[in-house]
Amino acid sequence: MNVRELLITLMITMAMSGCMHQTRTITPQPISAEPQVSLTVPWTAKGKLLVTTEDAKQSLRFSWRHNIAADDIITIGDTLGIRELELHERNGVLFNKLADGTLQPIQTHQLEGELSALSLLSPSDLAKALTGKTSISKAVSSEVTAWQSVDGVNAPRVIQVQVADIAIKVVINRWELTKNA
């Protein structure tokens, strides 16, 4: 066999092996659109909020630690982490945690800028939206536009909340779910 025949044979072999390569197709398994995160069990959700009003858009980081026997702890901060506000929710009332550790009730007029837009949404309504509930109240509408599976539980990933003239897009990057014992 001369060099030319060897090259032709190798090229045909390479071409044939490339044609016979089996491609692997991944079929994504659909995640059910039924929420399985509940307000009756503890959980933590961390992510971002995009608050859009008529005048402005603001992006915020948030962490919501839902507790059954204690206050819910809500941490909201700017995207750079320079400003951060730790709120405690108890029976529908928000409290600001002061430097000395005491809790002071927050009046809606005390909230500044983008946080004042959030004052139109009660903490319990936002907690319901985070769990994937769509029918919250007449004034608040919520829609889950993307789901994720967390430890076999269907949890919201992207939520659109509308209250009055304010749109809030919630993107949950991390869920921590507590299993029932």
Secondary structure, DSSP 8 states (H G I E B T S, - for coil): --HHHHHHHHHHHHHHHHHT------------SS----TTS-EEEEEEEEEE-SS-EEEEEEEEEE-SSS-EEEEEEETTSSSEEEEEEETTEEEEE-TTS-EEE--GGG--HHHHHHTTS-HHHHHHHHTT-SB--SSEEEEEEEEEEETTEEEEEEEEEEETTEEEEEEEEEEEE----
